[in-house]
Structure formats: structure tokens, C-alpha cells
Amino acid sequence: MVYLSEKDCDSNDVSISEDVIMHPIDGTLDLHTFRPNDIHSLIPEYLNECRRSGINRVRIIHGKGSGKLRKGVQDLLKKIPEVRKYMDAPSHEGGWGASIVFL
């Protein structure tokens, strides 16, 4: 689980315990429920937890929109040493609305 403060998330898709959000580590991170400014701490933490859980392929859903969040996610992925490579998801997994990350 990735633990975040309650202010970092506004989705009913995760469990809330007091001021902490528990987000399951299942290899898919949907950023629609988070603020764009949160990706700089959230993504490295999530990827680290995936690695610790033996998950080496992660799908990050950032949406299509203007492409600004996609660019921010992929710029961040370039800086994370544990990321072997990343690419836009295949069409059946969201196309350019998601990134596939290999750890």
C-alpha cells in the first residue's frame, strides 16, 4: 500500500483511515484522483512499492487531455534510476492516455 495524506486524494477507490489513504499496489496507478503537483512524490513512492512487491511492469494512467500531465509523468520517469524504460500504453491499455513503465 502507498500511504498518502487524505488531502492528496479525493477518490472513493481507495481506503481512508483517519488522515491516511491506502492505495493498493497492483501495478496500475490512476492519477485522475490526485493533484498534478502530487506526482513528484507519488510516482517514485508507488514505483518503489511495486518493485518491493515484485511488480516490474506498471501502468500509470494520466489521461489524454492536453498532454501536460503525460509530459510531466514522462519527464519524471526519465529521472528515476529504477525505471529501465517507459512508453505510451498500447491502445487496449489506454494508448497515449497511459504510460507503461518497466522497472
Secondary structure, DSSP 4 states (H G I P E B T S, - for coil): -EEEEGGG---SSSEEETTEEEE--SSEEEGGGS-GGGHHHHHHHHHHHHHHTT--EEEEE--STTSHHHHHHHHHHHH-TT--EEEEPPGGGTGGGEEEEE-
